[in-house]
């Protein structure tokens, strides 16, 4: 299965070709997999692949994996490519935050996956890159809610990554095409008012004119496409500040500062959370909303089908890598940076969610999402949890 996964990363996620110069960041536990990816990548790129071993953010060693081609037979470097192997077992599963530690500290937010992406309007990533998850038994146990064996761990990961058969590359290629199509259709729509209805959920808000709908398929100015994250299921956009109103009930448990939050409910007025409740984890929600004033803002929406393996197997949103792409999500706090249109100025940012913290709230499985067109008609995007585009 690891062989198949490495080939999927090279062919579909990074879409490597001859002349690409690949650098892989890894830790000690995932080193063997990094070497496997590197060896296979050299057969495609005909260039050395650089492996960078890190620990606690510090570089320990750097060395190349050379191709079989002699130096004089190697192509010129065309494009630099970056890959980071994410060790899923490094996340602090089951570790409640020490509430004596300030929740607004950047270190704390980053530790638990609640730190917003920084907004750099004058800088856009111009090379292919990918965060590549590598499974572990602690990660699998957090997903399934029980202890698991290594075999069960790989079975779960194989299902999520569609690695259990040879059709995995075909599936993700087709999925990328579907998401690109949805992105295109939504961006050509003139409707900006987004309505969301479901179990104890009724919310309406205006898409920010500073943003567009974005899928998980990225395109460079050269036309080259790549997929930074797998699995990929959603399209997402940002709300205009102050435009959302209604109520939302979380469709599944999630974790906040390592604390389980269950049966969470939120009331939203003029774009901000004005009240909230939860059966478990209310103290964690309180600490989140104390980080800064921007944490209360409803900043964006991610929409995904509710009938995917991700929805069936990931019943609890724990690891940040598997949040936005496994079901429809309401975002609080910092804006989803990749939705911001090129040319947006810093003076425009007050119209978008601004906070150093970010929180994903899973929506219920039966949501219906509509876009209100300028003529007053409604266009349904999702019906009973499933895309109809």
MARKOL-327891 format. One record per residue (C-alpha): chain; x, y, z; residue in three letters. Coordinates in steps of 0.25 Angstrom, whole numbers, plus 2048, in hexadecimal, padded with zeros to 3 digits. Example, Ala and Ser with C-alpha at 12.3 -4.5 7.8 and 13.67 -1.06 7.14 Angstrom:
# residues 2
MISE A 831 7EE 81F ALA .
MISE A 837 7FC 81D SER .
//
This chain:
# residues 389
MISE A 800 800 800 UNK .
MISE A 80C 80A 803 UNK .
MISE A 811 807 7F5 UNK .
MISE A 803 80B 7EF UNK .
MISE A 802 817 7F8 UNK .
MISE A 810 81C 7F4 UNK .
MISE A 80C 81B 7E5 UNK .
MISE A 7FF 822 7E8 UNK .
MISE A 807 82E 7EE UNK .
MISE A 810 82F 7E2 UNK .
MISE A 806 82D 7D7 UNK .
MISE A 7F9 834 7DC UNK .
MISE A 7FC 83C 7E8 UNK .
MISE A 809 843 7E3 UNK .
MISE A 808 83F 7D4 UNK .
MISE A 817 83E 7D3 UNK .
MISE A 81E 83F 7C6 UNK .
MISE A 82C 83F 7C0 UNK .
MISE A 834 84B 7C5 UNK .
MISE A 82D 84C 7D2 UNK .
MISE A 836 84E 7DE UNK .
MISE A 82F 848 7EA UNK .
MISE A 832 84B 7F9 UNK .
MISE A 82B 842 804 UNK .
MISE A 82B 847 812 UNK .
MISE A 829 83B 81C UNK .
MISE A 82B 836 82A UNK .
MISE A 832 82A 82F UNK .
MISE A 826 821 830 UNK .
MISE A 822 824 821 UNK .
MISE A 830 824 81C UNK .
MISE A 82F 816 815 UNK .
MISE A 822 81B 80E UNK .
MISE A 829 828 80A UNK .
MISE A 834 81F 804 UNK .
MISE A 82A 817 7FC UNK .
MISE A 823 823 7F6 UNK .
MISE A 831 829 7F3 UNK .
MISE A 836 81C 7EC UNK .
MISE A 829 81B 7E3 UNK .
MISE A 829 82A 7E0 UNK .
MISE A 838 82A 7DB UNK .
MISE A 832 820 7D0 UNK .
MISE A 829 82B 7CB UNK .
MISE A 831 838 7CD UNK .
MISE A 83F 832 7C9 UNK .
MISE A 844 83C 7D4 UNK .
MISE A 849 83A 7E3 UNK .
MISE A 83E 83B 7ED UNK .
MISE A 842 842 7FA UNK .
MISE A 83E 83C 807 UNK .
MISE A 83E 846 813 UNK .
MISE A 83C 83F 821 UNK .
MISE A 836 848 82C UNK .
MISE A 833 847 83A UNK .
MISE A 82B 852 842 UNK .
MISE A 82C 85B 836 UNK .
MISE A 83C 85A 836 UNK .
MISE A 843 854 82A UNK .
MISE A 84B 848 82E UNK .
MISE A 851 844 821 UNK .
MISE A 850 845 812 UNK .
MISE A 854 83C 807 UNK .
MISE A 850 838 7F9 UNK .
MISE A 84B 82C 7F3 UNK .
MISE A 851 82B 7E5 UNK .
MISE A 84B 826 7D8 UNK .
MISE A 851 81B 7D0 UNK .
MISE A 855 825 7C5 UNK .
MISE A 863 82A 7C5 UNK .
MISE A 865 839 7C8 UNK .
MISE A 867 83C 7B9 UNK .
MISE A 85A 835 7B5 UNK .
MISE A 851 83C 7BF UNK .
MISE A 848 847 7BA UNK .
MISE A 848 856 7BE UNK .
MISE A 83F 859 7CA UNK .
MISE A 832 85F 7C6 UNK .
MISE A 82A 860 7D2 UNK .
MISE A 82C 85F 7E1 UNK .
MISE A 822 856 7E9 UNK .
MISE A 820 855 7F8 UNK .
MISE A 81A 849 800 UNK .
MISE A 818 848 80F UNK .
MISE A 815 83B 815 UNK .
MISE A 80B 83D 820 UNK .
MISE A 80D 833 82B UNK .
MISE A 7FF 831 830 UNK .
MISE A 803 82B 83D UNK .
MISE A 80A 838 841 UNK .
MISE A 7FD 83F 844 UNK .
MISE A 7F9 83F 853 UNK .
MISE A 7EE 836 853 UNK .
MISE A 7E6 835 860 UNK .
MISE A 7EE 840 866 UNK .
MISE A 7E6 84A 86D UNK .
MISE A 7EB 858 86D UNK .
MISE A 7F0 85D 87A UNK .
MISE A 7E7 869 87D UNK .
MISE A 7F2 870 884 UNK .
MISE A 7F9 871 877 UNK .
MISE A 7F4 87E 86F UNK .
MISE A 7EB 879 864 UNK .
MISE A 7EF 885 85C UNK .
MISE A 7FD 881 85B UNK .
MISE A 802 87E 84C UNK .
MISE A 809 871 852 UNK .
MISE A 7FC 86C 858 UNK .
MISE A 7F4 86F 84C UNK .
MISE A 7FE 868 842 UNK .
MISE A 7FF 85C 84C UNK .
MISE A 7F1 859 84A UNK .
MISE A 7EF 85D 83C UNK .
MISE A 7E7 86A 83F UNK .
MISE A 7F0 874 839 UNK .
MISE A 7EB 87C 82D UNK .
MISE A 7F3 87D 821 UNK .
MISE A 7FB 88A 820 UNK .
MISE A 7F5 894 815 UNK .
MISE A 800 898 80B UNK .
MISE A 7FA 89F 800 UNK .
MISE A 807 8A2 7F9 UNK .
MISE A 80C 894 7F9 UNK .
MISE A 806 888 7F2 UNK .
MISE A 80C 87A 7F2 UNK .
MISE A 811 879 7E4 UNK .
MISE A 816 86A 7E4 UNK .
MISE A 80F 85D 7E6 UNK .
MISE A 80E 858 7F5 UNK .
MISE A 807 84E 7FD UNK .
MISE A 805 849 80B UNK .
MISE A 805 83A 80B UNK .
MISE A 7FF 833 817 UNK .
MISE A 806 827 81C UNK .
MISE A 7FD 81E 825 UNK .
MISE A 800 819 833 UNK .
MISE A 7F8 810 83D UNK .
MISE A 7F5 81C 846 UNK .
MISE A 7EF 824 83B UNK .
MISE A 7E6 818 837 UNK .
MISE A 7E2 816 845 UNK .
MISE A 7DD 824 846 UNK .
MISE A 7D5 822 839 UNK .
MISE A 7CF 815 83E UNK .
MISE A 7CE 818 84C UNK .
MISE A 7D5 80B 851 UNK .
MISE A 7E3 805 851 UNK .
MISE A 7E7 7FF 843 UNK .
MISE A 7F1 7F6 83D UNK .
MISE A 7FB 7FB 832 UNK .
MISE A 7F3 7F2 829 UNK .
MISE A 7E6 7F9 82C UNK .
MISE A 7EE 807 82B UNK .
MISE A 7F2 804 81D UNK .
MISE A 7E4 7FF 819 UNK .
MISE A 7DE 80C 81E UNK .
MISE A 7E8 814 817 UNK .
MISE A 7E7 80C 80A UNK .
MISE A 7D8 80E 80A UNK .
MISE A 7D9 81D 80C UNK .
MISE A 7E4 81F 801 UNK .
MISE A 7DD 814 7F8 UNK .
MISE A 7EA 80C 7F8 UNK .
MISE A 7E3 7FF 7F9 UNK .
MISE A 7E3 7FC 7EA UNK .
MISE A 7EA 801 7DE UNK .
MISE A 7E0 80B 7DA UNK .
MISE A 7E4 815 7E5 UNK .
MISE A 7EB 81E 7DB UNK .
MISE A 7DF 81E 7D2 UNK .
MISE A 7D6 821 7DD UNK .
MISE A 7DE 82D 7E2 UNK .
MISE A 7DF 832 7D3 UNK .
MISE A 7D0 832 7D1 UNK .
MISE A 7CE 838 7DF UNK .
MISE A 7D7 844 7DB UNK .
MISE A 7CF 846 7CE UNK .
MISE A 7C2 845 7D6 UNK .
MISE A 7C7 850 7E0 UNK .
MISE A 7CC 859 7D5 UNK .
MISE A 7BF 858 7CE UNK .
MISE A 7B7 85C 7DB UNK .
MISE A 7C1 867 7DD UNK .
MISE A 7BF 86D 7CF UNK .
MISE A 7B0 86C 7D0 UNK .
MISE A 7AF 873 7DE UNK .
MISE A 7B9 87E 7D9 UNK .
MISE A 7B0 881 7CD UNK .
MISE A 7A4 882 7D5 UNK .
MISE A 79F 890 7D8 UNK .
MISE A 799 88C 7E5 UNK .
MISE A 7A0 890 7F2 UNK .
MISE A 796 88D 7FD UNK .
MISE A 798 87F 802 UNK .
MISE A 78D 878 80A UNK .
MISE A 790 86B 813 UNK .
MISE A 785 863 819 UNK .
MISE A 785 856 820 UNK .
MISE A 783 850 82E UNK .
MISE A 782 85B 838 UNK .
MISE A 78A 863 82E UNK .
MISE A 785 86F 826 UNK .
MISE A 78F 87A 821 UNK .
MISE A 790 884 816 UNK .
MISE A 79C 88D 813 UNK .
MISE A 7A2 894 807 UNK .
MISE A 7AF 890 800 UNK .
MISE A 7BA 89A 801 UNK .
MISE A 7BC 8A1 7F3 UNK .
MISE A 7CB 8A0 7F7 UNK .
MISE A 7CB 891 7F6 UNK .
MISE A 7C7 886 7EC UNK .
MISE A 7C4 877 7ED UNK .
MISE A 7D0 86F 7EE UNK .
MISE A 7D2 860 7ED UNK .
MISE A 7DD 857 7F2 UNK .
MISE A 7E4 858 7E4 UNK .
MISE A 7EE 863 7E2 UNK .
MISE A 7F3 869 7D5 UNK .
MISE A 7FF 870 7D3 UNK .
MISE A 801 87C 7C9 UNK .
MISE A 808 872 7C0 UNK .
MISE A 7FB 86A 7C0 UNK .
MISE A 801 85E 7C8 UNK .
MISE A 7F7 858 7D1 UNK .
MISE A 7FA 851 7DE UNK .
MISE A 7F2 84C 7EB UNK .
MISE A 7F8 851 7F8 UNK .
MISE A 7F0 849 801 UNK .
MISE A 7EA 83B 800 UNK .
MISE A 7DF 837 802 UNK .
MISE A 7D8 842 7FB UNK .
MISE A 7C9 843 7FB UNK .
MISE A 7C5 852 7FD UNK .
MISE A 7C3 85F 7F6 UNK .
MISE A 7C4 86B 800 UNK .
MISE A 7C2 87A 800 UNK .
MISE A 7C1 886 80A UNK .
MISE A 7B6 88E 810 UNK .
MISE A 7B5 89D 810 UNK .
MISE A 7B8 8A2 81E UNK .
MISE A 7AB 8A5 826 UNK .
MISE A 7A2 89E 81B UNK .
MISE A 79E 891 822 UNK .
MISE A 792 88E 82A UNK .
MISE A 78B 882 830 UNK .
MISE A 78E 876 839 UNK .
MISE A 797 86A 837 UNK .
MISE A 798 85C 83E UNK .
MISE A 7A5 854 83C UNK .
MISE A 7A2 848 834 UNK .
MISE A 7AD 83F 83B UNK .
MISE A 7B6 840 847 UNK .
MISE A 7C3 848 845 UNK .
MISE A 7CF 84B 84E UNK .
MISE A 7D4 859 852 UNK .
MISE A 7E1 85B 85A UNK .
MISE A 7E1 84B 85B UNK .
MISE A 7D4 84B 862 UNK .
MISE A 7C8 844 85C UNK .
MISE A 7BC 84D 858 UNK .
MISE A 7AE 847 857 UNK .
MISE A 7A1 84B 853 UNK .
MISE A 7A6 85A 851 UNK .
MISE A 79C 864 84C UNK .
MISE A 79E 873 848 UNK .
MISE A 795 87F 846 UNK .
MISE A 79B 889 83C UNK .
MISE A 797 897 83A UNK .
MISE A 79D 8A2 831 UNK .
MISE A 7A8 898 82E UNK .
MISE A 7AD 894 83C UNK .
MISE A 7AA 88A 846 UNK .
MISE A 7A1 890 851 UNK .
MISE A 79E 884 859 UNK .
MISE A 7A2 875 859 UNK .
MISE A 7A0 868 861 UNK .
MISE A 7A6 85A 861 UNK .
MISE A 7A3 84D 869 UNK .
MISE A 7B2 84B 86A UNK .
MISE A 7BE 855 868 UNK .
MISE A 7B7 862 86B UNK .
MISE A 7C3 867 873 UNK .
MISE A 7CC 864 866 UNK .
MISE A 7C2 86D 85E UNK .
MISE A 7C3 878 868 UNK .
MISE A 7D2 878 868 UNK .
MISE A 7D2 878 859 UNK .
MISE A 7C9 884 858 UNK .
MISE A 7D2 88B 862 UNK .
MISE A 7DE 88B 859 UNK .
MISE A 7DA 897 852 UNK .
MISE A 7CD 89F 84D UNK .
MISE A 7CF 899 83F UNK .
MISE A 7CD 88A 843 UNK .
MISE A 7BE 88D 844 UNK .
MISE A 7BD 891 835 UNK .
MISE A 7B6 887 82B UNK .
MISE A 7C1 887 821 UNK .
MISE A 7BE 87D 816 UNK .
MISE A 7B8 870 812 UNK .
MISE A 7BD 863 80C UNK .
MISE A 7B3 85A 805 UNK .
MISE A 7B5 84B 803 UNK .
MISE A 7AC 83F 800 UNK .
MISE A 7A7 838 80C UNK .
MISE A 7A8 82A 806 UNK .
MISE A 7B7 828 804 UNK .
MISE A 7C0 81E 80C UNK .
MISE A 7C6 82A 813 UNK .
MISE A 7B8 82D 819 UNK .
MISE A 7B5 81E 81D UNK .
MISE A 7C3 81B 823 UNK .
MISE A 7C7 829 829 UNK .
MISE A 7BC 82A 833 UNK .
MISE A 7C4 834 83C UNK .
MISE A 7CB 840 837 UNK .
MISE A 7D9 83F 83E UNK .
MISE A 7E5 841 835 UNK .
MISE A 7E5 84E 82E UNK .
MISE A 7E9 847 821 UNK .
MISE A 7DC 840 820 UNK .
MISE A 7D2 84B 824 UNK .
MISE A 7CF 854 818 UNK .
MISE A 7CF 849 80E UNK .
MISE A 7C6 83E 815 UNK .
MISE A 7B9 845 816 UNK .
MISE A 7B2 853 814 UNK .
MISE A 7B8 85C 81E UNK .
MISE A 7B5 86A 824 UNK .
MISE A 7C2 872 827 UNK .
MISE A 7C3 87C 832 UNK .
MISE A 7CF 886 834 UNK .
MISE A 7DA 888 82A UNK .
MISE A 7D6 888 81B UNK .
MISE A 7D9 87C 812 UNK .
MISE A 7E5 884 80B UNK .
MISE A 7E5 87C 7FE UNK .
MISE A 7D7 881 7FB UNK .
MISE A 7DC 890 7FA UNK .
MISE A 7DC 895 7EC UNK .
MISE A 7E9 89A 7E6 UNK .
MISE A 7EA 8AA 7E7 UNK .
MISE A 7E3 8AB 7F4 UNK .
MISE A 7E9 8B6 7FD UNK .
MISE A 7EC 8B7 80B UNK .
MISE A 7E2 8C2 80D UNK .
MISE A 7D7 8B7 809 UNK .
MISE A 7DB 8AD 814 UNK .
MISE A 7D1 8B2 81E UNK .
MISE A 7C6 8AC 815 UNK .
MISE A 7CC 89F 818 UNK .
MISE A 7CD 896 824 UNK .
MISE A 7D9 89B 82C UNK .
MISE A 7DF 893 838 UNK .
MISE A 7EB 88B 83B UNK .
MISE A 7E2 87F 83F UNK .
MISE A 7D9 876 836 UNK .
MISE A 7CE 86C 839 UNK .
MISE A 7C7 862 830 UNK .
MISE A 7B9 85F 834 UNK .
MISE A 7B4 852 82D UNK .
MISE A 7A6 854 827 UNK .
MISE A 79B 84A 827 UNK .
MISE A 79B 83F 81D UNK .
MISE A 78D 843 817 UNK .
MISE A 790 851 814 UNK .
MISE A 789 858 808 UNK .
MISE A 792 864 802 UNK .
MISE A 78C 86E 7F8 UNK .
MISE A 791 87A 7F1 UNK .
MISE A 788 886 7EF UNK .
MISE A 789 88B 7E1 UNK .
MISE A 787 89B 7DE UNK .
MISE A 779 898 7D9 UNK .
MISE A 775 892 7E6 UNK .
MISE A 775 884 7E2 UNK .
MISE A 77C 879 7EA UNK .
MISE A 786 870 7E4 UNK .
MISE A 788 863 7EC UNK .
MISE A 797 85E 7ED UNK .
MISE A 795 853 7F8 UNK .
MISE A 788 84C 7FA UNK .
MISE A 787 843 807 UNK .
MISE A 797 843 808 UNK .
MISE A 79A 83F 7FA UNK .
MISE A 79F 848 7EF UNK .
MISE A 796 84A 7E3 UNK .
MISE A 7A0 851 7DA UNK .
//
